[in-house]
Amino acid sequence: MKTIYILWLRQLKRYIRSKSRIVGSLAQPLLFLLALGYGMGPVFQKAGQGNYIQFLAPGIIGMSIIFTSIFYGLEIIWDRQFGFLKETLVAPVSRFNIMIGRTLGGATVATVQGVIVFLISMLVGFRPVSFPLALVAVLFMLLVAILFSAIGITIASLLDDMQGFQLIMNFLVMPLFFLSGAIFPLQNVPGVIEKIAMFDPLSYGIDAFRQLLVNISHFGLMTDLTVLVAVTLFFLSLGSYFFSKVQI
């Protein structure tokens, strides 16, 4: 447990000390929230769908979490190239604990980002239906963040090139985000889009956020929780396996 705590704390300290990183990671979600929220809002209302900011904010929270958490895998490659990973792996501790510590650290940072985006969204007009349920939503944010941090570490464990990792992540993250229903409702979409969304784990995270924050759901909260827990456990297992095979 001490190994997990130390690596978790390291990730948090690196985040807190990098002010430019905090501002930069919030810029894209804020741009999407303002540009889409106010740009597409009138169209959304004319279609009889209600307030678009209310619908969009949970999706942008999910966007902030996935972009922050999944790219934490890049630090595995960075630390491998600059020697820190070697020093960590030769220590008399379990590689599984190292992987879990790094995953939880990245997930905690991503959850903090999600909470910050939630607070910013309230400044531009978003209102949750219940603040106690908003606290439950934070737990779902952490679950989603753990899932995508584990995915990032899984892929990073298979690569040793930072540019290659970034290209793969961009290729993976954008479809996951756009096909998750983050910016459009999944009701009445073409059947193929709905089928793809069912295999997108982010869809269930954003659906849970909407259920808890604005009382809108496509899959149902228990389905969201079941799928997220199952997929998270799968990628934690897969990530720990591949991380145990990392060569230094």
N, C-alpha and C positions, 0 to 999 in steps of 0.2 A: 504493500500500500504506500510505503514511503516513496518508492520509485515513481508510482503513478502521480502522487501529489507533487513531487519536485518537477516532473516534466509538465504537469498541468500548470503549475505556478510559473514556470519559465515562459510558457506561451502567453499567459496573461501579462506578465511584466513586459515582454517584447511589444505587446499590443499597446499597453498604456504609455510606454515610452516613445512610441512612434506617432506623433500627432498628425503628421502628413498622411500616414496610412489610414488613420481614423477618418479624416476629412475626405480622402480620395475614395475610400470604400463606400462612403455615403453619397457621393456625387451622382452615381448612376441611378440608384433607386430614387433619389430625390427628383432627378430629371424625368424619369418615367412617371412618377407620381404627379408632378405638376403638368408636364406636357400632355400626357394621356388623360389625366384626370380632368383638366380644364378644357383640353382640345376636343376630346371625344364625349365629354359630359353631356352637352346639348343633344348629340345624336342618340346617346343612350337613353336620355329622358324622353325624347320624341318617340322612341320605339316602345315606350311604356315600361321600361326596365327599372325605373327609379333613379336614385342618386348614384352616379358612376363612382364618385370618390368612395362611397360606402362599399361598393362592390370591389373596387380596384385595390384598396389599401391592404387587405389580407394577402393579395397576390404579390404586391410589391414587398411586403414583409418576407414572404417566401423567397422572392428573388434575392433580397439582401442576404438571407441565410445561406442559400445554395451557393451564391458567388463567393461568399467569404469562406464557408466551410470546405468546399471541394478543392479550392486552390491552396488550402493548407498542406495538401500533399506535396506541393512544390518544395516545401521546406525540407522534406525527406531528401530530395535530390540535391538541394542546396547544401544541407549538412553533410551529405555524402561527399560532395566535391571539395568542401572546405575542412573536412576532417572531424567535425564534431560528432557525426554519426558513428565513426569508427571508435572514438573514445567512449561513446555510450554503449555500443554493442560489445566491447571487450570487458565491460564491467560485469561483475558476478551477479547479474540480475536477469530475470526472465525477459526474453524478447516480447512475450505477450504483454507483460506489464509496461514495457516501453511503448508498444503500439497503443495500448489503452490510454496511457498517460497523454500521449500526443493527440490521440483522437479526442479525448475529453477536453484538452486544452483548446484545440481548434473549435470544438463544438461550443464551448463556453463563450469564446470570443464571438462566434457567429450569432449566438443567442443574444448577447449584449447588443450586437449590431441590429438584430431584429427588433429588440425593445426600443432602441433609439429611433429606428424608422417608424415604429408604432407611435412614439411620442411626437415625432415630426408630423406624421399624418394627422394627428389631432389638431395641430396648429393650422392645417389647411382645410379643416372641416370634417374630418372623420370622427365619428362618435360610436364607441362600442355599445352594444345593448346592455351589457352588464360588466362592471369592473371586477367582481369576483370571478366571472367566467373568463375575463381577460387574463387573470392570474393563471387559470388552468391552461389558457392558450400559450402562455410562456413555457409551460412544461412540454407542450407539443412542439414548440419552437426548438427546445433542447433536443427532443427526440429526432426531429428532422435534421438538426445540425449534426448530431452524432452519426446518423445514417450517411450523410453526404461527406462528412469528414472521413468516415471509414472507406467510402468509395474512392475519395481522393488518395488516401494512403495506399489502398489496394493497387491503384493504377501506378502511383509513384514507385511502389516497390518493384514494379516490373520494368521501369525505365531508368536511364541514367543521363538523360538529356533534357535540360530545362525547356528548351525551345519546343522539343517534341511533346513534352507534357502539356505546355500551354496550348499548342495546336489541338491536341486531343481533347483537352478540357473545353476549349471553345466550341469544338465540333459536338461535344456531348451536352454542355450546359445549355446552349441556346435552344435546341429542340426540346430538352426537358422543361425549360421554362415556358416557351411559347405554346407547347402542346399540353400543358398542365391545367389549362383553364384559368390561368392567373389574370389574363387581361380580357377574356371573353367567357360567357357562361357556356357550360357544356351541354345544356339543354338545347335541343333542336339543331345541333351541329351535324354535319354529314357523318354517317355511320362510321366511316373509316377513321375520322378524327376521334370520335368517342371511343372506339376500340383501342386506338393508340394511347389515349389518355388513361385507359384502364391499366395499361402496363407501365405507366409513368409514375414512379413512387412519389414524385413531387405533387402530383394531382391530389393524392390523399392528404398530404400535409396542408396544402392550401385549402382543401375542402374542410378540414378540421378547423383551421383558423377562421374560415367564414362561418362555420356553424357556431363557434364559440363567441365570435366578435360581432357578427351581424345577423345570426340566426338564419343563414342560407346554407343548404347542404344538397349535394348531388348524390353522394354515396351513402351517407349516414355516419355518425360519429364512431360507432362501434366498429364498422367496417374500416374506417380510416385508421383507428387505433390498431386493429388486428393486423392489417397489411403493413403498417409502419413498423410495428414491433417485429414481425416476421422477417421483413426485408432488412431491417437493421441488424438483427441477430445473424442473418446470412452473411452480410458484408463484413461484420465484425469477425466472424469466423474465417471468411475468405481473406480478409486483410491481414489477420494474425498469421495465417498460413504463409502467404506470400512474403510478409515482412520477416518471418523466420528464415526465409530462403535468401534474403538480401546478402550479397557478397560485397566485402569492403576491401 
